Structures are given as C-alpha cells and as structure tokens.
Amino acid sequence: MTMNTIVDEQQKVHTVSKNKIKNDNKLSWVPIVVVIALWELFARYNLQAEMFNPKFLPPPSIIIAQMWELVQTGILVKSIVASTIRVFIGSMIGIALGVSVALLIGSNRVIDYWMSPILNILGPIPALAILPLFIIWFGIGELPKIILIAWTVFFPVLTNTLDGLKSVNSTLIRSAMSLGASRFQIFKRVITPSILPNVLAGCQISLGLAFSALVVSEMLGATSGLGYIIVDARNYFKIENMYVAIIVIGLEYSLFSIFFKWIERKLLSWRKNGLSAVEK
C-alpha cells in the first residue's frame, strides 16, 4: 500500500465522518418536536380532565402566543438584550481573568504558593451566597450582575487552564529551547496549542454556570432581564410568562453553546482524533 493510498483512505474516513455528523445534526430536532407534541397533547387533555390545575402546565401553543404578546409589547426583546449583554460581558471578563491567573500560577511557584490555597477556598462558594455582598458593595446596577457572572465563569476556566498547563509535554518545551526558541515563541507554538482544548472546555462548562448566575442576579436586583420576568411572573401568578422566560433562557444558552463549539471547530481544526473520526 502506497502513501497516496493511505492518504486517500484517511480522507475518505474524514468525509464519511463529516457526513454522518451532518446527518445527525439534521435529525437532532426530532426529539424536541416529539417532546413538544406530547406536552401539547397532555396539557390539552389536562384542560379537560383537570388532573391538576391547568395553569401550572399550559400547552406550548398558549406559551408561544404569550411569547408573541410579550414581543409585541417590547418587554421580551428588552429583557433578552439586557440579559445577553450581561452574560456576554461577564463571561468574557471571567474567561480573560481565568486564563491570565492560570498562566501566572503555572509560570511562577511563588504566585502558586500564595494564590492556590485562597482560590481553593473561594472557588466552591455558590453565586447565590455571594450576590448579597456584591449588591452591598456595588449597589443594584449592572456592575454587581456582571461581576457575579465573571466570578462564576472565572473558576472553571482557571481550573481547566491549569490542568492544560500541567499536561503540556515538557519534551516539546525542551526541544524548542534547544532549537533557540524564545519564551514568546514557546508560549505561542507549544503552550498555547496544548492548553487551548482545556480553555475551551472550561468555557463550555462555565457557560451553564454563567446563565445560572445571570438568572440569580436578575431575580434579586433588576428591573429588566429574563430573571426579572420570572420573578414578576411569580409575584403576579403569570405562569405563561414564567415558561416563556425559561424557554428563552434555554434557547439563548443553546445559541451561546453553538457559538463556542463553532470557535472550537475553527481553532482546533487540526484535531482529527476521537470517536468522530472513526468510521462505524
């Protein structure tokens, strides 16, 4: 078997794998449609049978109608914009700080000695526990919400980046040094490609936590946002509005997740290993 034949076989495998992934993505909407259809049927049946209060589980058709009404009034659009800005800015700050602090800790033993014990204590503190302090310190404006999201995102990114730094192949670093590479070249050509998968994994993990922190912050101190809609719906028993906000949060999280996966595909296009590259 010649080298050209091997390359052709590898290209065929990658082509088949990509086609399978595309087909799987096309069918990914089927479970969602099935669940929505079953929800609609059950909720409509409950309207007649009244097994429990129908207000507690409205049909999706009623929720969609209420969503359109909120869009027309401008409340939903305003809340989506406010929440998106908060979670985006907070996430970007948390990611930047997480990567920066991880690089400092990983490159200096003194910094590691002083910072690691403190971060290990602060890391497990949930967002709900620390939000009242942020409100006392920074008021009830945008700043405490963004800081809380950044705080929540910071620790998963920090942990995953440190794990990536520890897994960098030291042989590659020594080889680059022996060839006369500068510290910047080593960081750019060796360390960055090695830790990038871990950084992106930390971003994916922190995404769900960022939305949790967003909703918590908007529930306790906000006049707009998806969390505020949930609180307002609870206070005035507007169950449909609550479902609308919850569904929009799920959709927005999905869009952010798709965005991060798109970045991962672009930045890590050189990775061809794993189950996705295996022909079944």
PyMOL commands that set and color helices and strands:
alter all, ss='L'
color gray80, all
select helices_A, chain A and resi 3-26+29-49+54-56+60-73+75-107+109-122+127-138+142-166+170-178+183-220+226-235+239-267+275-277
alter helices_A, ss='H'
color red, helices_A
deselect
rebuild
show_as cartoon
